[in-house]
Every structure is written in structure tokens, then in C-alpha cells.
Amino acid sequence: HAEQIAEAGFVWFSGGRATYLAEAFHETASWRALEQANRNGAIVAGSSGGLGVLNMNTVDPAIEGPQAPTGPGLAAPLRAL
């Protein structure tokens, strides 16, 4: 799927738990492809948890400290709760 993501012009993340999405994609080929697509001008957007995962820091009250997953930081500096 990474190749398809890298070539995409628009990537949408639907709602869900942002921390789950961050954990599932963290440091994968698909994650790197998403960052590359964004650098190449692709629109990367989402709603609810899909927006939250695009932030640099995802927040899960059950997980704190350095083990907390992080997002790619593709969104403008914001925090949606």
C-alpha cells in the first residue's frame, strides 16, 4: 500500500482513535510514504481521530510519557480534543 500512498494526491483519515492510528502506522513504509506524498504536495486531511493523528503529538489519557505514540506532524500546529 505504501506505493499507492506515495503516489496519492489526496489522503483522508476518517474518525477513530488517534493514538491507535499513530501506533498502527508509526515508522512503517506507509507512514514514510504519507510523509513523502505530503512533501510532494498531496493533500492529507482527516476528521476526528483522523485529524488528531496528523498532529505532532497524539494524546491518550491512558498513555503518558515517552512511550506515548506520536503523529507525523503534518497538520498545522493545533490540538483538537
Summary of the structure (lengths in Angstrom):
residues: 81
radius of gyration: 12.0
end to end distance: 29.3
largest distance: 35.4
contacts: 229
relative contact order: 0.24
helix: 36%
strand: 15%
